Amino acid sequence: MTAGEPFPLAGPAGALEAVLDRPAGPPRSRAVVSHPHPLYGGTMDNAVVVLATRALVAAGAETLRFNFRGVGRSAGVHDRGRGERDDLAAAADAVASREPRLPLLLAGYSFGAAMTLEHLASRGAGHGVAGVLLIAPPFTHYDGDAWRFGTLPLAVIYGERDSLTPPEALRENAARWSAAAWCEALPGAAHDLGSLAAPRALEAALARAVAALACGS
């Protein structure tokens, strides 16, 4: 993974701060990673977001991570998920337009995972998305009735002790979101998935999740 470079990204509320990370060789796919909740310190430099980016890049995906409106140098103010879904749409469109023939992957952690699900529901699962990586999606905080995506490849990572993503309920919901859902729990992990105390377990889980999506195909 080479050092990320600033990426010009026009959002619906103004310019969005973004970084593009490239694989060592020619990209085999494109990806967008969305960060956790802005009101709780979430940014594109969050440890889980960075680790997810590394896993995607290692699998050959040219990967964009960005700050939602009102975060860092991104224009605008927090919009309680409504405008943030549109920010993600702008990021996905910008990445997909770079090489439309390559598969597009979407990934998100916590709030970013919820925005990814909301984006898919608004656009339709078949809108050019080849696979989805959800990391600790806080599904109990959202109305997910529209989260039904057929057989879209879906990989879900969550903490065994995450109160925002109760494991049994998450597995049941993931099976409804997609008939092709792949799930893995990190033993003993809470919502931060051990990203600071035990990042290697998360790194290994992310590598397995990306492989489950057939990222490089």
C-alpha positions as CSV (number, residue, x, y, z in Angstrom):
1,M,0.0,0.0,0.0
2,T,1.5,3.3,-1.1
3,A,1.0,6.5,0.9
4,G,-2.5,7.9,0.4
5,E,-2.9,11.0,-1.8
6,P,-5.5,13.8,-1.5
7,F,-8.4,13.2,-3.8
8,P,-10.7,16.0,-5.0
9,L,-14.2,15.0,-4.1
10,A,-17.2,17.3,-4.7
11,G,-20.1,16.6,-2.2
12,P,-23.6,17.9,-2.3
13,A,-22.8,20.3,0.5
14,G,-19.4,21.3,-0.8
15,A,-15.9,19.8,-1.1
16,L,-15.3,16.6,0.9
17,E,-11.9,15.8,2.3
18,A,-10.7,12.5,0.9
19,V,-7.7,10.3,0.5
20,L,-7.0,7.7,-2.2
21,D,-4.9,4.7,-1.4
22,R,-3.5,2.6,-4.3
23,P,-2.3,-1.0,-4.5
24,A,1.2,-1.7,-5.6
25,G,0.1,-3.0,-9.0
26,P,-2.8,-2.3,-11.3
27,P,-6.1,-2.1,-9.4
28,R,-8.4,-5.0,-9.7
29,S,-11.3,-3.3,-8.0
30,R,-12.4,0.1,-6.5
31,A,-13.6,0.6,-3.0
32,V,-15.0,3.3,-0.7
33,V,-14.7,3.2,3.1
34,S,-17.0,5.2,5.4
35,H,-16.1,6.3,8.9
36,P,-17.9,6.1,12.3
37,H,-20.3,8.7,13.7
38,P,-19.0,12.3,13.4
39,L,-20.5,13.4,16.7
40,Y,-18.5,10.8,18.5
41,G,-15.1,11.6,17.0
42,G,-15.4,9.5,13.8
43,T,-13.1,10.5,11.0
44,M,-11.5,8.8,8.0
45,D,-8.4,8.4,10.1
46,N,-10.1,6.1,12.6
47,A,-8.0,3.0,13.3
48,V,-10.6,0.6,12.0
49,V,-11.2,2.6,8.8
50,V,-7.4,2.6,8.2
51,L,-7.1,-1.2,8.8
52,A,-10.1,-1.8,6.5
53,T,-8.4,0.3,3.8
54,R,-5.2,-1.6,4.1
55,A,-7.0,-4.9,3.8
56,L,-8.8,-3.7,0.6
57,V,-5.7,-2.3,-0.9
58,A,-3.8,-5.5,-0.1
59,A,-6.4,-7.4,-2.1
60,G,-5.9,-5.1,-5.1
61,A,-8.6,-2.4,-4.5
62,E,-7.9,1.3,-5.2
63,T,-9.6,2.6,-2.1
64,L,-11.1,6.0,-1.1
65,R,-11.7,7.0,2.4
66,F,-13.3,10.4,3.1
67,N,-14.7,12.6,5.8
68,F,-18.4,13.2,5.9
69,R,-19.7,16.7,5.8
70,G,-18.6,18.9,8.7
71,V,-15.7,16.6,9.6
72,G,-12.1,17.7,9.2
73,R,-11.8,19.9,6.1
74,S,-15.1,18.7,4.6
75,A,-17.7,21.4,4.0
76,G,-21.1,21.4,5.6
77,V,-22.5,20.4,8.9
78,H,-23.7,17.1,10.3
79,D,-27.1,16.1,8.9
80,R,-28.1,13.2,11.2
81,G,-27.5,10.6,8.4
82,R,-29.6,12.2,5.7
83,G,-26.9,14.3,4.0
84,E,-24.2,11.8,4.9
85,R,-25.9,9.2,2.8
86,D,-25.7,11.6,-0.1
87,D,-22.0,12.2,0.7
88,L,-21.4,8.5,0.3
89,A,-23.3,8.4,-3.0
90,A,-21.0,11.2,-4.3
91,A,-17.9,9.3,-3.2
92,A,-19.1,6.0,-4.7
93,D,-19.9,7.7,-8.0
94,A,-16.6,9.4,-8.1
95,V,-14.7,6.2,-7.6
96,A,-16.8,4.2,-9.9
97,S,-16.3,6.7,-12.7
98,R,-12.5,6.3,-12.6
99,E,-12.8,2.8,-14.2
100,P,-16.4,1.6,-14.6
101,R,-15.4,-1.8,-15.7
102,L,-13.8,-2.7,-12.4
103,P,-15.9,-4.1,-9.5
104,L,-17.0,-1.5,-6.9
105,L,-16.9,-2.4,-3.2
106,L,-18.4,-0.4,-0.4
107,A,-17.2,-0.7,3.2
108,G,-18.2,1.1,6.4
109,Y,-17.6,1.0,10.2
110,S,-20.4,1.6,12.7
111,F,-22.2,4.7,11.5
112,G,-20.4,4.3,8.2
113,A,-21.8,0.8,7.9
114,A,-25.3,2.1,8.5
115,M,-24.8,4.8,5.8
116,T,-23.6,2.1,3.4
117,L,-26.8,0.1,4.0
118,E,-28.9,3.2,3.6
119,H,-27.1,4.1,0.4
120,L,-27.7,0.6,-1.0
121,A,-31.4,0.8,0.0
122,S,-31.8,4.1,-1.8
123,R,-30.0,3.1,-4.9
124,G,-30.9,-0.5,-5.2
125,A,-28.5,-3.4,-4.6
126,G,-27.8,-3.8,-8.2
127,H,-26.6,-0.3,-8.8
128,G,-23.0,-1.2,-9.7
129,V,-22.0,-2.5,-6.3
130,A,-20.1,-5.9,-6.4
131,G,-19.7,-6.5,-2.7
132,V,-20.1,-4.9,0.8
133,L,-18.0,-5.0,3.9
134,L,-19.9,-4.0,7.1
135,I,-17.9,-3.5,10.3
136,A,-20.0,-3.4,13.5
137,P,-23.1,-2.0,11.9
138,P,-25.3,-0.5,14.7
139,F,-28.5,-1.8,13.1
140,T,-30.6,-1.5,16.3
141,H,-30.4,2.3,16.0
142,Y,-32.0,2.3,12.5
143,D,-35.1,1.2,10.7
144,G,-33.7,-1.5,8.4
145,D,-36.9,-2.6,6.7
146,A,-35.6,-1.6,3.3
147,W,-32.3,-3.4,3.9
148,R,-32.9,-6.3,1.5
149,F,-30.2,-6.9,-1.1
150,G,-30.9,-10.3,-2.6
151,T,-27.7,-12.2,-3.2
152,L,-25.3,-9.3,-3.0
153,P,-22.0,-10.5,-1.5
154,L,-21.9,-9.2,2.1
155,A,-19.2,-9.6,4.7
156,V,-19.9,-8.6,8.3
157,I,-17.4,-8.3,11.2
158,Y,-18.6,-7.6,14.7
159,G,-17.5,-7.8,18.3
160,E,-18.7,-10.7,20.4
161,R,-19.4,-8.2,23.3
162,D,-20.7,-5.3,21.2
163,S,-23.9,-4.0,22.8
164,L,-24.7,-1.9,19.6
165,T,-24.5,-5.0,17.4
166,P,-26.0,-7.9,19.5
167,P,-24.4,-11.0,17.9
168,E,-27.4,-13.3,17.5
169,A,-29.7,-10.5,16.2
170,L,-27.0,-9.3,13.9
171,R,-26.5,-12.8,12.3
172,E,-30.3,-13.1,11.8
173,N,-30.5,-9.6,10.3
174,A,-27.5,-10.2,8.0
175,A,-29.2,-13.3,6.6
176,R,-32.2,-11.1,5.7
177,W,-30.0,-8.4,4.2
178,S,-28.4,-10.9,1.8
179,A,-28.6,-14.6,1.1
180,A,-24.9,-14.4,0.5
181,A,-23.9,-12.9,3.9
182,W,-20.7,-14.0,5.5
183,C,-20.3,-13.2,9.2
184,E,-17.4,-13.4,11.7
185,A,-17.4,-12.4,15.4
186,L,-14.2,-11.3,17.2
187,P,-14.1,-13.1,20.5
188,G,-14.2,-10.7,23.5
189,A,-14.3,-7.6,21.4
190,A,-16.6,-4.6,22.0
191,H,-17.6,-2.0,19.5
192,D,-14.0,-0.9,18.8
193,L,-13.2,-4.5,17.8
194,G,-9.9,-4.4,19.6
195,S,-8.5,-2.0,17.1
196,L,-6.2,-0.4,19.7
197,A,-5.6,-3.2,22.2
198,A,-5.4,-6.2,19.8
199,P,-5.3,-5.0,16.2
200,R,-3.9,-8.2,14.7
201,A,-7.1,-10.1,15.3
202,L,-9.0,-7.5,13.5
203,E,-6.5,-7.3,10.7
204,A,-6.8,-11.1,10.2
205,A,-10.6,-10.9,10.2
206,L,-10.6,-8.1,7.7
207,A,-8.4,-10.1,5.4
208,R,-10.8,-13.0,5.6
209,A,-13.8,-10.8,5.0
210,V,-12.3,-9.2,1.9
211,A,-11.4,-12.6,0.6
212,A,-15.0,-13.7,1.1
213,L,-16.1,-10.8,-1.2
214,A,-13.8,-12.1,-3.9
215,C,-12.4,-8.6,-4.0
216,G,-9.9,-9.2,-6.7
217,S,-12.1,-11.1,-9.1
